[in-house]
Amino acid sequence: MRFSLDKKQESLALGNLKGKIFVYDLTSTNPAELTHTVLSHPKCTATIRQTAFSRDGKVLIGVCDDGTIWRWDVNTPNPNQVPS
């Protein structure tokens, strides 16, 4: 399996045997505080062998053993939006 880093080397994406992609936020200076997000879909159940970020880091692609390709778009928060 292969992992990928975004261009700024702030995020690391790695797939697993069950069709999930783990995206780690590498911006923390303390390794104990690393956070991650799990990306999954009910129909994605095959091993994810490769992940890749787009050049601008806004799209993440995962390629599975069953020949499927999965795309996730990064959801960037609106700076003018007030959290609820």
JOZIGI-V142994 format. One record per residue. RES is the residue in one letter. PHI is phi as a letter, one per 20 degrees, with the letter a starting at -180 (999 if undefined). NEAR is the number of other ideal C-beta (glycine too) atoms within 12 Angstrom. Layout:
BEGIN
res = [RES & RES]
phi = [PHI & PHI]
near = [NEAR & NEAR]
END
This chain:
BEGIN
res = [M & R & F & S & L & D & K & K & Q & E & S & L & A & L & G & N & L & K & G & K & I & F & V & Y & D & L & T & S & T & N & P & A & E & L & T & H & T & V & L & S & H & P & K & C & T & A & T & I & R & Q & T & A & F & S & R & D & G & K & V & L & I & G & V & C & D & D & G & T & I & W & R & W & D & V & N & T & P & N & P & N & Q & V & P & S]
phi = [999 & c & d & c & d & f & f & e & l & d & c & c & d & b & e & c & f & d & n & d & d & d & d & d & e & e & f & f & e & d & g & f & d & f & d & b & c & d & d & b & b & g & e & e & c & e & f & e & e & b & c & b & e & f & f & e & m & e & c & c & d & c & d & d & f & e & n & e & c & d & c & c & e & f & e & e & f & e & f & e & e & e & f & e]
near = [20 & 17 & 25 & 30 & 21 & 26 & 14 & 15 & 16 & 19 & 34 & 27 & 39 & 29 & 37 & 25 & 16 & 18 & 26 & 28 & 39 & 27 & 32 & 26 & 22 & 22 & 16 & 14 & 9 & 9 & 11 & 7 & 12 & 18 & 18 & 19 & 20 & 20 & 28 & 21 & 20 & 9 & 11 & 28 & 19 & 22 & 24 & 38 & 26 & 22 & 35 & 28 & 29 & 19 & 11 & 13 & 23 & 18 & 23 & 34 & 25 & 37 & 26 & 28 & 20 & 16 & 11 & 20 & 22 & 31 & 20 & 29 & 15 & 22 & 13 & 11 & 9 & 8 & 7 & 6 & 9 & 7 & 7 & 3]
END
